[in-house]
């Protein structure tokens, strides 16, 4: 799924409004948000813990709803952290893809899941 900058800004504004309505900004330090993001990512992972592959048919409809909500939580905390640190997530992804392309040249790593330092250049 693609999230153009306008949609990321819309997500940021939705989260800001939710936080402002509850006076929670005081708790949203970058450290606290990074911690919450990690916790939510772990809660997402928990749904896949004992599944063989974690494909949609293994999850089932009810579990998929729970996974969807955990994914939303992860995204909310990531968007909030980016907001607090004034990070443009779309620009950050574009920048990181340039670095990843250099680290993982497609012609050398296609079909190879090893880390960049494990394959021969």
Jmol script that loads the backbone (N, CA, C; Angstrom):
load data "model"
ATOM      1  N   UNK A   1       0.837  -1.190   0.000  1.00  0.00           N
ATOM      2  CA  UNK A   1       0.000   0.000   0.000  1.00  0.00           C
ATOM      3  C   UNK A   1       0.868   1.234   0.000  1.00  0.00           C
ATOM      4  N   UNK A   2       0.534   2.160  -0.804  1.00  0.00           N
ATOM      5  CA  UNK A   2       1.294   3.402  -0.913  1.00  0.00           C
ATOM      6  C   UNK A   2       0.633   4.473  -0.053  1.00  0.00           C
ATOM      7  N   UNK A   3       1.454   5.231   0.637  1.00  0.00           N
ATOM      8  CA  UNK A   3       0.940   6.342   1.436  1.00  0.00           C
ATOM      9  C   UNK A   3       1.600   7.628   0.973  1.00  0.00           C
ATOM     10  N   UNK A   4       0.984   8.344   0.033  1.00  0.00           N
ATOM     11  CA  UNK A   4       1.552   9.623  -0.386  1.00  0.00           C
ATOM     12  C   UNK A   4       1.629  10.581   0.791  1.00  0.00           C
ATOM     13  N   UNK A   5       2.489  11.582   0.660  1.00  0.00           N
ATOM     14  CA  UNK A   5       2.712  12.542   1.743  1.00  0.00           C
ATOM     15  C   UNK A   5       1.434  13.131   2.311  1.00  0.00           C
ATOM     16  N   UNK A   6       0.445  13.388   1.456  1.00  0.00           N
ATOM     17  CA  UNK A   6      -0.812  13.958   1.932  1.00  0.00           C
ATOM     18  C   UNK A   6      -1.543  13.027   2.882  1.00  0.00           C
ATOM     19  N   UNK A   7      -1.504  11.735   2.601  1.00  0.00           N
ATOM     20  CA  UNK A   7      -2.166  10.772   3.478  1.00  0.00           C
ATOM     21  C   UNK A   7      -1.416  10.634   4.800  1.00  0.00           C
ATOM     22  N   UNK A   8      -0.095  10.715   4.765  1.00  0.00           N
ATOM     23  CA  UNK A   8       0.676  10.682   6.016  1.00  0.00           C
ATOM     24  C   UNK A   8       0.370  11.919   6.855  1.00  0.00           C
ATOM     25  N   UNK A   9       0.240  13.056   6.211  1.00  0.00           N
ATOM     26  CA  UNK A   9      -0.113  14.285   6.935  1.00  0.00           C
ATOM     27  C   UNK A   9      -1.510  14.164   7.537  1.00  0.00           C
ATOM     28  N   UNK A  10      -2.417  13.521   6.806  1.00  0.00           N
ATOM     29  CA  UNK A  10      -3.768  13.316   7.326  1.00  0.00           C
ATOM     30  C   UNK A  10      -3.728  12.400   8.551  1.00  0.00           C
ATOM     31  N   UNK A  11      -2.939  11.318   8.488  1.00  0.00           N
ATOM     32  CA  UNK A  11      -2.785  10.434   9.647  1.00  0.00           C
ATOM     33  C   UNK A  11      -2.209  11.205  10.832  1.00  0.00           C
ATOM     34  N   UNK A  12      -1.187  12.006  10.575  1.00  0.00           N
ATOM     35  CA  UNK A  12      -0.582  12.807  11.638  1.00  0.00           C
ATOM     36  C   UNK A  12      -1.625  13.700  12.293  1.00  0.00           C
ATOM     37  N   UNK A  13      -2.457  14.348  11.486  1.00  0.00           N
ATOM     38  CA  UNK A  13      -3.470  15.258  12.020  1.00  0.00           C
ATOM     39  C   UNK A  13      -4.530  14.514  12.827  1.00  0.00           C
ATOM     40  N   UNK A  14      -4.916  13.320  12.382  1.00  0.00           N
ATOM     41  CA  UNK A  14      -5.879  12.511  13.129  1.00  0.00           C
ATOM     42  C   UNK A  14      -5.313  12.143  14.489  1.00  0.00           C
ATOM     43  N   UNK A  15      -4.048  11.734  14.513  1.00  0.00           N
ATOM     44  CA  UNK A  15      -3.409  11.346  15.774  1.00  0.00           C
ATOM     45  C   UNK A  15      -3.233  12.571  16.666  1.00  0.00           C
ATOM     46  N   UNK A  16      -2.800  13.689  16.099  1.00  0.00           N
ATOM     47  CA  UNK A  16      -2.647  14.922  16.891  1.00  0.00           C
ATOM     48  C   UNK A  16      -3.961  15.304  17.570  1.00  0.00           C
ATOM     49  N   UNK A  17      -5.056  15.251  16.820  1.00  0.00           N
ATOM     50  CA  UNK A  17      -6.353  15.619  17.384  1.00  0.00           C
ATOM     51  C   UNK A  17      -6.720  14.690  18.534  1.00  0.00           C
ATOM     52  N   UNK A  18      -6.540  13.405  18.337  1.00  0.00           N
ATOM     53  CA  UNK A  18      -6.840  12.428  19.379  1.00  0.00           C
ATOM     54  C   UNK A  18      -6.026  12.724  20.644  1.00  0.00           C
ATOM     55  N   UNK A  19      -4.743  12.977  20.474  1.00  0.00           N
ATOM     56  CA  UNK A  19      -3.853  13.261  21.606  1.00  0.00           C
ATOM     57  C   UNK A  19      -4.242  14.577  22.286  1.00  0.00           C
ATOM     58  N   UNK A  20      -4.502  15.597  21.484  1.00  0.00           N
ATOM     59  CA  UNK A  20      -4.863  16.905  22.043  1.00  0.00           C
ATOM     60  C   UNK A  20      -6.160  16.847  22.841  1.00  0.00           C
ATOM     61  N   UNK A  21      -7.140  16.088  22.361  1.00  0.00           N
ATOM     62  CA  UNK A  21      -8.421  15.972  23.060  1.00  0.00           C
ATOM     63  C   UNK A  21      -8.264  15.339  24.437  1.00  0.00           C
ATOM     64  N   UNK A  22      -7.183  14.605  24.639  1.00  0.00           N
ATOM     65  CA  UNK A  22      -6.953  13.894  25.902  1.00  0.00           C
ATOM     66  C   UNK A  22      -5.816  14.492  26.729  1.00  0.00           C
ATOM     67  N   UNK A  23      -5.207  15.558  26.227  1.00  0.00           N
ATOM     68  CA  UNK A  23      -4.066  16.204  26.891  1.00  0.00           C
ATOM     69  C   UNK A  23      -2.953  15.196  27.175  1.00  0.00           C
ATOM     70  N   UNK A  24      -2.631  14.396  26.173  1.00  0.00           N
ATOM     71  CA  UNK A  24      -1.606  13.366  26.329  1.00  0.00           C
ATOM     72  C   UNK A  24      -0.251  13.768  25.772  1.00  0.00           C
ATOM     73  N   UNK A  25      -0.156  14.936  25.162  1.00  0.00           N
ATOM     74  CA  UNK A  25       1.123  15.340  24.579  1.00  0.00           C
ATOM     75  C   UNK A  25       2.237  15.327  25.621  1.00  0.00           C
ATOM     76  N   UNK A  26       1.897  15.653  26.851  1.00  0.00           N
ATOM     77  CA  UNK A  26       2.879  15.676  27.932  1.00  0.00           C
ATOM     78  C   UNK A  26       3.549  14.320  28.141  1.00  0.00           C
ATOM     79  N   UNK A  27       2.899  13.254  27.753  1.00  0.00           N
ATOM     80  CA  UNK A  27       3.445  11.907  27.928  1.00  0.00           C
ATOM     81  C   UNK A  27       4.182  11.407  26.688  1.00  0.00           C
ATOM     82  N   UNK A  28       4.016  12.111  25.586  1.00  0.00           N
ATOM     83  CA  UNK A  28       4.547  11.645  24.315  1.00  0.00           C
ATOM     84  C   UNK A  28       5.944  12.176  24.021  1.00  0.00           C
ATOM     85  N   UNK A  29       6.863  11.812  24.878  1.00  0.00           N
ATOM     86  CA  UNK A  29       8.260  12.124  24.603  1.00  0.00           C
ATOM     87  C   UNK A  29       8.751  11.133  23.545  1.00  0.00           C
ATOM     88  N   UNK A  30       9.777  11.484  22.804  1.00  0.00           N
ATOM     89  CA  UNK A  30      10.300  10.527  21.829  1.00  0.00           C
ATOM     90  C   UNK A  30      10.662   9.178  22.458  1.00  0.00           C
ATOM     91  N   UNK A  31      11.242   9.190  23.641  1.00  0.00           N
ATOM     92  CA  UNK A  31      11.596   7.930  24.305  1.00  0.00           C
ATOM     93  C   UNK A  31      10.351   7.116  24.612  1.00  0.00           C
ATOM     94  N   UNK A  32       9.321   7.745  25.151  1.00  0.00           N
ATOM     95  CA  UNK A  32       8.091   7.029  25.474  1.00  0.00           C
ATOM     96  C   UNK A  32       7.405   6.500  24.219  1.00  0.00           C
ATOM     97  N   UNK A  33       7.422   7.287  23.164  1.00  0.00           N
ATOM     98  CA  UNK A  33       6.805   6.844  21.920  1.00  0.00           C
ATOM     99  C   UNK A  33       7.569   5.683  21.298  1.00  0.00           C
ATOM    100  N   UNK A  34       8.894   5.738  21.332  1.00  0.00           N
ATOM    101  CA  UNK A  34       9.699   4.631  20.808  1.00  0.00           C
ATOM    102  C   UNK A  34       9.451   3.363  21.624  1.00  0.00           C
ATOM    103  N   UNK A  35       9.324   3.521  22.935  1.00  0.00           N
ATOM    104  CA  UNK A  35       9.022   2.368  23.791  1.00  0.00           C
ATOM    105  C   UNK A  35       7.651   1.796  23.458  1.00  0.00           C
ATOM    106  N   UNK A  36       6.657   2.660  23.323  1.00  0.00           N
ATOM    107  CA  UNK A  36       5.303   2.212  23.006  1.00  0.00           C
ATOM    108  C   UNK A  36       5.270   1.538  21.635  1.00  0.00           C
ATOM    109  N   UNK A  37       6.018   2.070  20.689  1.00  0.00           N
ATOM    110  CA  UNK A  37       6.099   1.473  19.359  1.00  0.00           C
ATOM    111  C   UNK A  37       6.646   0.059  19.440  1.00  0.00           C
ATOM    112  N   UNK A  38       7.677  -0.121  20.240  1.00  0.00           N
ATOM    113  CA  UNK A  38       8.278  -1.444  20.411  1.00  0.00           C
ATOM    114  C   UNK A  38       7.291  -2.416  21.054  1.00  0.00           C
ATOM    115  N   UNK A  39       6.567  -1.964  22.041  1.00  0.00           N
ATOM    116  CA  UNK A  39       5.565  -2.810  22.705  1.00  0.00           C
ATOM    117  C   UNK A  39       4.472  -3.218  21.717  1.00  0.00           C
ATOM    118  N   UNK A  40       3.989  -2.268  20.939  1.00  0.00           N
ATOM    119  CA  UNK A  40       2.932  -2.580  19.969  1.00  0.00           C
ATOM    120  C   UNK A  40       3.443  -3.523  18.881  1.00  0.00           C
ATOM    121  N   UNK A  41       4.691  -3.362  18.460  1.00  0.00           N
ATOM    122  CA  UNK A  41       5.271  -4.278  17.472  1.00  0.00           C
ATOM    123  C   UNK A  41       5.347  -5.690  18.043  1.00  0.00           C
ATOM    124  N   UNK A  42       5.681  -5.792  19.314  1.00  0.00           N
ATOM    125  CA  UNK A  42       5.721  -7.107  19.964  1.00  0.00           C
ATOM    126  C   UNK A  42       4.315  -7.706  20.049  1.00  0.00           C
ATOM    127  N   UNK A  43       3.308  -6.885  20.327  1.00  0.00           N
ATOM    128  CA  UNK A  43       1.934  -7.374  20.367  1.00  0.00           C
ATOM    129  C   UNK A  43       1.487  -7.857  18.990  1.00  0.00           C
ATOM    130  N   UNK A  44       1.932  -7.184  17.945  1.00  0.00           N
ATOM    131  CA  UNK A  44       1.661  -7.634  16.586  1.00  0.00           C
ATOM    132  C   UNK A  44       2.318  -8.986  16.332  1.00  0.00           C
ATOM    133  N   UNK A  45       3.555  -9.088  16.699  1.00  0.00           N
ATOM    134  CA  UNK A  45       4.308 -10.331  16.501  1.00  0.00           C
ATOM    135  C   UNK A  45       3.680 -11.499  17.253  1.00  0.00           C
ATOM    136  N   UNK A  46       3.120 -11.227  18.406  1.00  0.00           N
ATOM    137  CA  UNK A  46       2.528 -12.281  19.228  1.00  0.00           C
ATOM    138  C   UNK A  46       1.449 -13.061  18.468  1.00  0.00           C
ATOM    139  N   UNK A  47       0.727 -12.398  17.596  1.00  0.00           N
ATOM    140  CA  UNK A  47      -0.324 -13.076  16.831  1.00  0.00           C
ATOM    141  C   UNK A  47       0.245 -14.113  15.858  1.00  0.00           C
ATOM    142  N   UNK A  48       1.497 -13.982  15.508  1.00  0.00           N
ATOM    143  CA  UNK A  48       2.134 -14.889  14.552  1.00  0.00           C
ATOM    144  C   UNK A  48       3.042 -15.917  15.224  1.00  0.00           C
ATOM    145  N   UNK A  49       3.195 -15.797  16.519  1.00  0.00           N
ATOM    146  CA  UNK A  49       4.218 -16.540  17.257  1.00  0.00           C
ATOM    147  C   UNK A  49       4.244 -18.041  16.964  1.00  0.00           C
ATOM    148  N   UNK A  50       3.139 -18.709  16.970  1.00  0.00           N
ATOM    149  CA  UNK A  50       3.136 -20.161  16.823  1.00  0.00           C
ATOM    150  C   UNK A  50       2.556 -20.623  15.491  1.00  0.00           C
ATOM    151  N   UNK A  51       2.379 -19.708  14.577  1.00  0.00           N
ATOM    152  CA  UNK A  51       1.894 -20.083  13.255  1.00  0.00           C
ATOM    153  C   UNK A  51       3.063 -20.532  12.389  1.00  0.00           C
ATOM    154  N   UNK A  52       2.779 -21.408  11.455  1.00  0.00           N
ATOM    155  CA  UNK A  52       3.848 -21.897  10.589  1.00  0.00           C
ATOM    156  C   UNK A  52       4.370 -20.804   9.669  1.00  0.00           C
ATOM    157  N   UNK A  53       3.443 -20.073   9.013  1.00  0.00           N
ATOM    158  CA  UNK A  53       3.859 -19.033   8.081  1.00  0.00           C
ATOM    159  C   UNK A  53       3.213 -17.681   8.376  1.00  0.00           C
ATOM    160  N   UNK A  54       2.084 -17.691   9.014  1.00  0.00           N
ATOM    161  CA  UNK A  54       1.376 -16.454   9.310  1.00  0.00           C
ATOM    162  C   UNK A  54       0.579 -15.908   8.141  1.00  0.00           C
ATOM    163  N   UNK A  55       0.303 -16.750   7.178  1.00  0.00           N
ATOM    164  CA  UNK A  55      -0.487 -16.312   6.035  1.00  0.00           C
ATOM    165  C   UNK A  55      -1.936 -16.068   6.464  1.00  0.00           C
ATOM    166  N   UNK A  56      -2.635 -15.345   5.634  1.00  0.00           N
ATOM    167  CA  UNK A  56      -3.993 -14.922   5.974  1.00  0.00           C
ATOM    168  C   UNK A  56      -4.906 -16.103   6.308  1.00  0.00           C
ATOM    169  N   UNK A  57      -4.748 -17.207   5.594  1.00  0.00           N
ATOM    170  CA  UNK A  57      -5.616 -18.369   5.869  1.00  0.00           C
ATOM    171  C   UNK A  57      -5.302 -19.005   7.218  1.00  0.00           C
ATOM    172  N   UNK A  58      -4.093 -18.847   7.710  1.00  0.00           N
ATOM    173  CA  UNK A  58      -3.753 -19.358   9.046  1.00  0.00           C
ATOM    174  C   UNK A  58      -4.343 -18.470  10.138  1.00  0.00           C
ATOM    175  N   UNK A  59      -4.453 -17.198   9.852  1.00  0.00           N
ATOM    176  CA  UNK A  59      -4.953 -16.258  10.850  1.00  0.00           C
ATOM    177  C   UNK A  59      -6.447 -16.410  11.086  1.00  0.00           C
ATOM    178  N   UNK A  60      -7.208 -16.504  10.034  1.00  0.00           N
ATOM    179  CA  UNK A  60      -8.658 -16.522  10.167  1.00  0.00           C
ATOM    180  C   UNK A  60      -9.191 -15.115  10.337  1.00  0.00           C
ATOM    181  N   UNK A  61     -10.490 -14.960  10.182  1.00  0.00           N
ATOM    182  CA  UNK A  61     -11.116 -13.638  10.155  1.00  0.00           C
ATOM    183  C   UNK A  61     -10.960 -12.881  11.471  1.00  0.00           C
ATOM    184  N   UNK A  62     -11.220 -13.536  12.599  1.00  0.00           N
ATOM    185  CA  UNK A  62     -11.143 -12.845  13.889  1.00  0.00           C
ATOM    186  C   UNK A  62      -9.721 -12.408  14.216  1.00  0.00           C
ATOM    187  N   UNK A  63      -8.768 -13.293  13.990  1.00  0.00           N
ATOM    188  CA  UNK A  63      -7.371 -12.970  14.277  1.00  0.00           C
ATOM    189  C   UNK A  63      -6.876 -11.866  13.345  1.00  0.00           C
ATOM    190  N   UNK A  64      -7.346 -11.881  12.098  1.00  0.00           N
ATOM    191  CA  UNK A  64      -6.952 -10.848  11.152  1.00  0.00           C
ATOM    192  C   UNK A  64      -7.401  -9.466  11.621  1.00  0.00           C
ATOM    193  N   UNK A  65      -8.577  -9.385  12.220  1.00  0.00           N
ATOM    194  CA  UNK A  65      -9.050  -8.109  12.772  1.00  0.00           C
ATOM    195  C   UNK A  65      -8.109  -7.648  13.882  1.00  0.00           C
ATOM    196  N   UNK A  66      -7.711  -8.560  14.756  1.00  0.00           N
ATOM    197  CA  UNK A  66      -6.787  -8.215  15.835  1.00  0.00           C
ATOM    198  C   UNK A  66      -5.442  -7.767  15.272  1.00  0.00           C
ATOM    199  N   UNK A  67      -4.947  -8.455  14.267  1.00  0.00           N
ATOM    200  CA  UNK A  67      -3.682  -8.084  13.623  1.00  0.00           C
ATOM    201  C   UNK A  67      -3.797  -6.693  13.004  1.00  0.00           C
ATOM    202  N   UNK A  68      -4.920  -6.439  12.345  1.00  0.00           N
ATOM    203  CA  UNK A  68      -5.156  -5.126  11.729  1.00  0.00           C
ATOM    204  C   UNK A  68      -5.094  -4.025  12.781  1.00  0.00           C
ATOM    205  N   UNK A  69      -5.682  -4.255  13.934  1.00  0.00           N
ATOM    206  CA  UNK A  69      -5.673  -3.249  15.000  1.00  0.00           C
ATOM    207  C   UNK A  69      -4.269  -3.044  15.569  1.00  0.00           C
ATOM    208  N   UNK A  70      -3.508  -4.113  15.699  1.00  0.00           N
ATOM    209  CA  UNK A  70      -2.123  -3.968  16.167  1.00  0.00           C
ATOM    210  C   UNK A  70      -1.280  -3.213  15.141  1.00  0.00           C
ATOM    211  N   UNK A  71      -1.513  -3.488  13.867  1.00  0.00           N
ATOM    212  CA  UNK A  71      -0.806  -2.754  12.823  1.00  0.00           C
ATOM    213  C   UNK A  71      -1.134  -1.265  12.901  1.00  0.00           C
ATOM    214  N   UNK A  72      -2.386  -0.954  13.172  1.00  0.00           N
ATOM    215  CA  UNK A  72      -2.793   0.441  13.322  1.00  0.00           C
ATOM    216  C   UNK A  72      -2.077   1.082  14.504  1.00  0.00           C
ATOM    217  N   UNK A  73      -1.976   0.352  15.619  1.00  0.00           N
ATOM    218  CA  UNK A  73      -1.274   0.880  16.787  1.00  0.00           C
ATOM    219  C   UNK A  73       0.191   1.182  16.463  1.00  0.00           C
ATOM    220  N   UNK A  74       0.839   0.271  15.747  1.00  0.00           N
ATOM    221  CA  UNK A  74       2.237   0.475  15.362  1.00  0.00           C
ATOM    222  C   UNK A  74       2.359   1.732  14.502  1.00  0.00           C
ATOM    223  N   UNK A  75       1.471   1.854  13.532  1.00  0.00           N
ATOM    224  CA  UNK A  75       1.511   3.014  12.642  1.00  0.00           C
ATOM    225  C   UNK A  75       1.249   4.314  13.404  1.00  0.00           C
ATOM    226  N   UNK A  76       0.290   4.301  14.312  1.00  0.00           N
ATOM    227  CA  UNK A  76      -0.025   5.504  15.096  1.00  0.00           C
ATOM    228  C   UNK A  76       1.196   5.958  15.881  1.00  0.00           C
ATOM    229  N   UNK A  77       1.867   5.042  16.563  1.00  0.00           N
ATOM    230  CA  UNK A  77       3.043   5.438  17.337  1.00  0.00           C
ATOM    231  C   UNK A  77       4.189   5.885  16.441  1.00  0.00           C
ATOM    232  N   UNK A  78       4.351   5.260  15.287  1.00  0.00           N
ATOM    233  CA  UNK A  78       5.402   5.680  14.367  1.00  0.00           C
ATOM    234  C   UNK A  78       5.124   7.076  13.824  1.00  0.00           C
ATOM    235  N   UNK A  79       3.887   7.321  13.432  1.00  0.00           N
ATOM    236  CA  UNK A  79       3.508   8.639  12.924  1.00  0.00           C
ATOM    237  C   UNK A  79       3.673   9.693  14.019  1.00  0.00           C
ATOM    238  N   UNK A  80       3.295   9.347  15.232  1.00  0.00           N
ATOM    239  CA  UNK A  80       3.421  10.290  16.350  1.00  0.00           C
ATOM    240  C   UNK A  80       4.884  10.589  16.651  1.00  0.00           C
ATOM    241  N   UNK A  81       5.732   9.573  16.637  1.00  0.00           N
ATOM    242  CA  UNK A  81       7.159   9.763  16.874  1.00  0.00           C
ATOM    243  C   UNK A  81       7.766  10.645  15.785  1.00  0.00           C
ATOM    244  N   UNK A  82       7.394  10.393  14.547  1.00  0.00           N
ATOM    245  CA  UNK A  82       7.885  11.222  13.443  1.00  0.00           C
ATOM    246  C   UNK A  82       7.427  12.665  13.619  1.00  0.00           C
ATOM    247  N   UNK A  83       6.208  12.853  14.069  1.00  0.00           N
ATOM    248  CA  UNK A  83       5.674  14.192  14.306  1.00  0.00           C
ATOM    249  C   UNK A  83       6.486  14.909  15.391  1.00  0.00           C
ATOM    250  N   UNK A  84       6.751  14.221  16.483  1.00  0.00           N
ATOM    251  CA  UNK A  84       7.491  14.836  17.597  1.00  0.00           C
ATOM    252  C   UNK A  84       8.932  15.167  17.219  1.00  0.00           C
ATOM    253  N   UNK A  85       9.532  14.368  16.313  1.00  0.00           N
ATOM    254  CA  UNK A  85      10.924  14.598  15.912  1.00  0.00           C
ATOM    255  C   UNK A  85      11.025  15.359  14.590  1.00  0.00           C
ATOM    256  N   UNK A  86       9.890  15.802  14.071  1.00  0.00           N
ATOM    257  CA  UNK A  86       9.835  16.550  12.816  1.00  0.00           C
ATOM    258  C   UNK A  86      10.508  15.787  11.676  1.00  0.00           C
ATOM    259  N   UNK A  87      10.170  14.501  11.576  1.00  0.00           N
ATOM    260  CA  UNK A  87      10.708  13.643  10.522  1.00  0.00           C
ATOM    261  C   UNK A  87       9.640  13.464   9.445  1.00  0.00           C
ATOM    262  N   UNK A  88      10.007  13.727   8.220  1.00  0.00           N
ATOM    263  CA  UNK A  88       9.148  13.475   7.069  1.00  0.00           C
ATOM    264  C   UNK A  88       9.333  11.995   6.719  1.00  0.00           C
ATOM    265  N   UNK A  89       8.346  11.176   7.047  1.00  0.00           N
ATOM    266  CA  UNK A  89       8.476   9.735   6.856  1.00  0.00           C
ATOM    267  C   UNK A  89       8.640   9.351   5.387  1.00  0.00           C
ATOM    268  N   UNK A  90       7.932  10.007   4.501  1.00  0.00           N
ATOM    269  CA  UNK A  90       8.067   9.694   3.086  1.00  0.00           C
ATOM    270  C   UNK A  90       9.492   9.987   2.615  1.00  0.00           C
ATOM    271  N   UNK A  91      10.036  11.126   2.996  1.00  0.00           N
ATOM    272  CA  UNK A  91      11.410  11.468   2.628  1.00  0.00           C
ATOM    273  C   UNK A  91      12.400  10.503   3.275  1.00  0.00           C
ATOM    274  N   UNK A  92      12.124  10.098   4.510  1.00  0.00           N
ATOM    275  CA  UNK A  92      13.012   9.155   5.203  1.00  0.00           C
ATOM    276  C   UNK A  92      13.040   7.811   4.483  1.00  0.00           C
ATOM    277  N   UNK A  93      11.879   7.345   4.015  1.00  0.00           N
ATOM    278  CA  UNK A  93      11.814   6.077   3.287  1.00  0.00           C
ATOM    279  C   UNK A  93      12.567   6.203   1.968  1.00  0.00           C
ATOM    280  N   UNK A  94      12.360   7.296   1.261  1.00  0.00           N
ATOM    281  CA  UNK A  94      13.070   7.495  -0.003  1.00  0.00           C
ATOM    282  C   UNK A  94      14.581   7.497   0.213  1.00  0.00           C
ATOM    283  N   UNK A  95      15.029   8.197   1.254  1.00  0.00           N
ATOM    284  CA  UNK A  95      16.456   8.246   1.590  1.00  0.00           C
ATOM    285  C   UNK A  95      16.985   6.865   1.940  1.00  0.00           C
ATOM    286  N   UNK A  96      16.236   6.121   2.735  1.00  0.00           N
ATOM    287  CA  UNK A  96      16.658   4.786   3.153  1.00  0.00           C
ATOM    288  C   UNK A  96      16.698   3.817   1.974  1.00  0.00           C
ATOM    289  N   UNK A  97      15.783   3.965   1.017  1.00  0.00           N
ATOM    290  CA  UNK A  97      15.795   3.087  -0.155  1.00  0.00           C
ATOM    291  C   UNK A  97      17.053   3.308  -0.995  1.00  0.00           C
ATOM    292  N   UNK A  98      17.536   4.530  -1.068  1.00  0.00           N
ATOM    293  CA  UNK A  98      18.796   4.796  -1.775  1.00  0.00           C
ATOM    294  C   UNK A  98      19.925   4.027  -1.085  1.00  0.00           C
ATOM    295  N   UNK A  99      19.971   4.096   0.224  1.00  0.00           N
ATOM    296  CA  UNK A  99      20.999   3.374   0.986  1.00  0.00           C
ATOM    297  C   UNK A  99      20.839   1.864   0.815  1.00  0.00           C
ATOM    298  N   UNK A 100      19.609   1.374   0.872  1.00  0.00           N
ATOM    299  CA  UNK A 100      19.362  -0.062   0.728  1.00  0.00           C
ATOM    300  C   UNK A 100      19.728  -0.564  -0.666  1.00  0.00           C
ATOM    301  N   UNK A 101      19.453   0.237  -1.691  1.00  0.00           N
ATOM    302  CA  UNK A 101      19.816  -0.173  -3.050  1.00  0.00           C
ATOM    303  C   UNK A 101      21.328  -0.336  -3.178  1.00  0.00           C
ATOM    304  N   UNK A 102      22.078   0.543  -2.527  1.00  0.00           N
ATOM    305  CA  UNK A 102      23.544   0.435  -2.558  1.00  0.00           C
ATOM    306  C   UNK A 102      24.009  -0.779  -1.754  1.00  0.00           C
ATOM    307  N   UNK A 103      23.358  -1.039  -0.660  1.00  0.00           N
ATOM    308  CA  UNK A 103      23.734  -2.145   0.226  1.00  0.00           C
ATOM    309  C   UNK A 103      23.324  -3.497  -0.357  1.00  0.00           C
ATOM    310  N   UNK A 104      22.209  -3.517  -1.051  1.00  0.00           N
ATOM    311  CA  UNK A 104      21.646  -4.758  -1.609  1.00  0.00           C
ATOM    312  C   UNK A 104      21.404  -4.602  -3.116  1.00  0.00           C
ATOM    313  N   UNK A 105      22.458  -4.616  -3.935  1.00  0.00           N
ATOM    314  CA  UNK A 105      22.259  -4.486  -5.386  1.00  0.00           C
ATOM    315  C   UNK A 105      21.412  -5.650  -5.909  1.00  0.00           C
ATOM    316  N   UNK A 106      20.340  -5.336  -6.610  1.00  0.00           N
ATOM    317  CA  UNK A 106      19.383  -6.350  -7.055  1.00  0.00           C
ATOM    318  C   UNK A 106      20.041  -7.461  -7.853  1.00  0.00           C
ATOM    319  N   UNK A 107      20.994  -7.114  -8.689  1.00  0.00           N
ATOM    320  CA  UNK A 107      21.622  -8.142  -9.523  1.00  0.00           C
ATOM    321  C   UNK A 107      22.490  -9.098  -8.717  1.00  0.00           C
ATOM    322  N   UNK A 108      22.842  -8.731  -7.489  1.00  0.00           N
ATOM    323  CA  UNK A 108      23.688  -9.588  -6.659  1.00  0.00           C
ATOM    324  C   UNK A 108      22.914 -10.339  -5.578  1.00  0.00           C
ATOM    325  N   UNK A 109      21.774  -9.826  -5.178  1.00  0.00           N
ATOM    326  CA  UNK A 109      21.071 -10.420  -4.034  1.00  0.00           C
ATOM    327  C   UNK A 109      19.688 -10.982  -4.374  1.00  0.00           C
ATOM    328  N   UNK A 110      19.310 -10.913  -5.629  1.00  0.00           N
ATOM    329  CA  UNK A 110      17.967 -11.386  -6.012  1.00  0.00           C
ATOM    330  C   UNK A 110      17.752 -12.810  -5.498  1.00  0.00           C
ATOM    331  N   UNK A 111      16.685 -13.021  -4.744  1.00  0.00           N
ATOM    332  CA  UNK A 111      16.350 -14.335  -4.213  1.00  0.00           C
ATOM    333  C   UNK A 111      17.208 -14.786  -3.047  1.00  0.00           C
ATOM    334  N   UNK A 112      18.031 -13.916  -2.512  1.00  0.00           N
ATOM    335  CA  UNK A 112      18.950 -14.252  -1.419  1.00  0.00           C
ATOM    336  C   UNK A 112      18.567 -13.420  -0.199  1.00  0.00           C
ATOM    337  N   UNK A 113      18.159 -14.067   0.883  1.00  0.00           N
ATOM    338  CA  UNK A 113      17.650 -13.354   2.052  1.00  0.00           C
ATOM    339  C   UNK A 113      18.716 -13.047   3.092  1.00  0.00           C
ATOM    340  N   UNK A 114      19.956 -13.343   2.778  1.00  0.00           N
ATOM    341  CA  UNK A 114      21.011 -13.081   3.761  1.00  0.00           C
ATOM    342  C   UNK A 114      21.237 -11.581   3.947  1.00  0.00           C
ATOM    343  N   UNK A 115      21.872 -11.237   5.056  1.00  0.00           N
ATOM    344  CA  UNK A 115      22.252  -9.850   5.314  1.00  0.00           C
ATOM    345  C   UNK A 115      23.327  -9.427   4.317  1.00  0.00           C
ATOM    346  N   UNK A 116      23.432  -8.134   4.095  1.00  0.00           N
ATOM    347  CA  UNK A 116      24.355  -7.598   3.092  1.00  0.00           C
ATOM    348  C   UNK A 116      25.799  -8.028   3.321  1.00  0.00           C
ATOM    349  N   UNK A 117      26.198  -8.238   4.535  1.00  0.00           N
ATOM    350  CA  UNK A 117      27.587  -8.592   4.821  1.00  0.00           C
ATOM    351  C   UNK A 117      27.854 -10.095   4.667  1.00  0.00           C
ATOM    352  N   UNK A 118      26.816 -10.870   4.367  1.00  0.00           N
ATOM    353  CA  UNK A 118      26.963 -12.313   4.246  1.00  0.00           C
ATOM    354  C   UNK A 118      27.117 -12.789   2.793  1.00  0.00           C
ATOM    355  N   UNK A 119      26.933 -11.941   1.844  1.00  0.00           N
ATOM    356  CA  UNK A 119      27.091 -12.373   0.474  1.00  0.00           C
ATOM    357  C   UNK A 119      28.348 -11.734  -0.129  1.00  0.00           C
ATOM    358  N   UNK A 120      28.842 -12.337  -1.170  1.00  0.00           N
ATOM    359  CA  UNK A 120      30.063 -11.832  -1.805  1.00  0.00           C
ATOM    360  C   UNK A 120      29.693 -10.752  -2.814  1.00  0.00           C
ATOM    361  N   UNK A 121      30.481  -9.731  -2.806  1.00  0.00           N
ATOM    362  CA  UNK A 121      30.273  -8.636  -3.769  1.00  0.00           C
ATOM    363  C   UNK A 121      31.131  -8.833  -4.967  1.00  0.00           C
TER     364      UNK A 121
END
end "model"
wireframe off; spacefill off
backbone 0.3
color backbone group
